[in-house]
Amino acid sequence: MPLDLLLVAALIGGILIGYPVSFTLAGVATLFAFLGWMTGNFDLSLLGALAQRIFGLLTNDVLIAIPLFVLMGVVLEKSRIAEDLLETMGRLFGRMRGGLGISVIVVGALLAASTGIVGATVVAMGMIALPTMLRNNYQPELACGIVCTSGTLGQIIPPSTLLIILADVMSNAYQQAQFARGKFSIDTISVGQMFAAALLPGLLLVSIYIVYLLLRAWLSPLVAPALQDDALGSVTLSEMFRAVLPPIFLIVAVLGSILGGIATPSEAASVGAVGAILLAGARLGRAGSFMLAGTAAFVGLAVLARLAPIRLQRTDTASADWAIGLLCLLLVGIGFAALFKALQLTWKEKILPAILSSTMVVTAMIFATILTASVFSLVFIGLGGEERIEWIITTMPGGAQGALLFCMLLIFLLGFFLDFVEISVILLPLIAPTLILMGHDPIWLSVLIAINLQTSFLTPPFGFSLFYLRGAAPPEVSTGQIYRGVVPFIGLQAVGAVVIWFFPQIATFLPKLMF
C-alpha cells in the first residue's frame, strides 16, 4: 500500500485506540516522514517549511478571534445567563404541545448566536431543560435528541469557531484554485462573508427542527405533551425582557459590527467578550445600573470614534477637538470602571478562575490540533497524497456534482471518528481547491460543508454532543436512548443540506447583498 494511504490509516488507528489527537497527528506524520525518506519517497527538506507554517498560523488575524469568542461563550455559561434564558423560555412556550422542546430549540439558536460553544450549550440544557422535559413525560429519546441537536447550532449560526476556521481554510483553497486558473489578482473569502452565508441556513435548520417537533407532537401527543399549569408559573414582561434582551444585545453588537463592516472579526470578538463580562457583572451583583452605564460609555465611545475621529497630535487641533478628546477619555474611564467591577464580581463569586481555565483549555485544544494538522498535511502532501486525492475526485462519475457528493459522504463518514477541527484542517485543504476548480461556488460549498461538519457532533461513536449530554444527563437516561434520539435529527440535517444544495441562493444571497 502507498505510504500516503498508510499514513491516513495509521492516523485513524491512533485516534481509535484513544491516543490524543494532536500527539497522534504530529507523531504519525514524523514517523512517516522518516519512513518516506528512508524509502526515497519523501524529501526531508520539506520539513524546513514547518517553522514558517507555524508562524503564519500564530500570526493569523482571523484565528485571533477564536479565544475571544470562546471566552464570550464560557462567561455566559458560568454566569448562568444561559440558565435564566432557558427557564424563562420554557415557561413561555410550555403550555403548547411540544412547546418545551421548541423553547429548547429557540434558546439553542440564541445561545449559538451569542456563544458559538457547543459544549457549553449542551451541558447547560442537559442539566436544566432535559430533567424538566423528563419530569413532564417527554419521550426520553426525543428529549435527548432535541438537547443534543439544539446545542450543535453553535457550529452553523454565527459567530462560531467552525466558521472562523472554515473561512481561513476555504479562503486559502479559493486562492489556490485561482492561481491554478492563472488568475493572480485574486479574491478572498472573509469571516464576515462566511458569517453572512451561514446565517440563513442556520435559521433554516432551526425552522426544520421546529416543524419536525410540531408534527411529531401532533401525530403522537404523548411523546411531547404540554406542561401542566402547576409546573409553569406566569412569565411577566419584565422577566422575559431581562432574560432575552441581554443575549440579543450581544448578538446585535457582535454580528452587526462584523456584517455592517464596522469591525473586523477580532475586534467584534473583543466587543463580545467585554459585553459578556459586563452582562455577567449585572447578573451576579446588584450593579445593573453601573454595568448599563459602562455599556453605554463603550457604545458612545465607538460612535464618537466613528463620527468624529480625534487626532490631538495635529498642530491645527481646535478647542472642540480637545473637548471631544476629553469626553472620550471620560467614557473610557467609565467603561473600564464598569469592566473592572464586573471582573471583581466574577472573582468574588469564584467563577473567574473557571472562566479563564475553560477558555485556555478549549483554545489550546483548537490551536494544538491546527498546528499539528499542519505537520500532518505537509508530510501527506510530500508523500504524494494531494495528487492522489485530486485524481480520486476528478475521476468520480457524475462530474462536478458526483465529486461533491463523494466528498460530502467522505466528510460525513469521517465525522464518526474525527471532530470538525481535524476534518477542516486536514481534509478540506486537500479537496476544496479541486472542488472549486470544478466550478462550485466557494461560499455555497463552505455552507454545505459546515452543515456536514455540524452533523459530526451527533454521529456516534465519537459525537462530542453525545458525550457532553452523557456527562450532564440524569442517571436514568441511558447512552442507548441518547444515540437513538439523535438519529431523526441527523436525517433533518441531511434535509437541510439537500435544501441548500438545490437552492444555493439561501447561502449566497446575504454575502452578495452585503459584500
Number of C-alpha atoms within 10 A of each C-alpha: 5 10 19 21 15 12 22 17 11 17 20 17 13 18 17 14 8 9 13 12 22 20 16 22 30 21 17 18 25 16 12 22 27 16 14 19 14 12 10 10 18 21 15 14 8 13 16 9 11 15 11 10 15 16 11 11 17 14 10 12 13 18 20 17 21 24 23 23 29 25 28 27 29 28 31 25 23 19 23 16 22 27 20 18 25 26 21 24 21 25 20 19 19 23 17 17 21 26 24 30 32 24 23 28 25 20 26 30 26 21 30 29 28 31 34 31 28 28 22 24 32 32 24 23 28 25 16 19 26 28 18 19 25 19 11 16 16 25 16 22 21 25 27 31 25 28 28 35 29 29 32 28 29 31 27 30 30 29 34 26 25 22 27 22 21 25 25 22 19 26 23 17 25 26 20 21 20 19 13 13 10 10 12 11 8 12 11 16 19 20 25 25 21 28 25 27 27 29 21 19 24 25 15 16 23 22 15 17 24 20 13 15 22 20 13 17 21 15 10 11 15 15 20 27 23 22 24 12 11 7 12 16 11 11 14 10 8 9 13 16 12 15 19 20 12 18 25 15 14 22 21 16 18 28 24 15 19 23 22 13 13 13 18 20 29 20 17 22 27 20 21 28 25 23 25 27 27 27 24 25 25 21 21 18 15 11 17 17 11 20 27 16 17 24 22 15 21 22 16 17 19 15 12 16 14 11 9 11 13 16 12 12 7 8 7 9 12 10 9 9 16 14 11 16 19 12 15 20 13 13 22 17 15 20 26 16 16 26 22 15 21 26 18 14 22 24 14 12 13 11 16 19 12 15 22 13 14 17 22 15 11 18 18 13 14 18 18 17 22 23 20 24 26 21 24 27 21 21 28 23 17 20 24 16 21 18 13 14 15 16 12 12 21 16 12 15 11 12 12 20 15 15 21 23 13 17 19 16 13 12 22 21 14 19 25 18 17 23 19 24 20 20 19 24 22 23 19 19 20 21 19 27 23 24 24 22 18 17 10 17 14 23 25 22 20 24 28 24 21 24 24 24 26 27 29 27 28 28 22 19 13 17 21 23 28 25 21 21 27 20 13 16 23 14 9 9 17 14 17 9 17 26 19 16 23 26 16 15 22 20 12 18 20 15 14 22 20 13 16 21 16 9 12 18 15 19 25 23 14 19 19 12 8 12 12
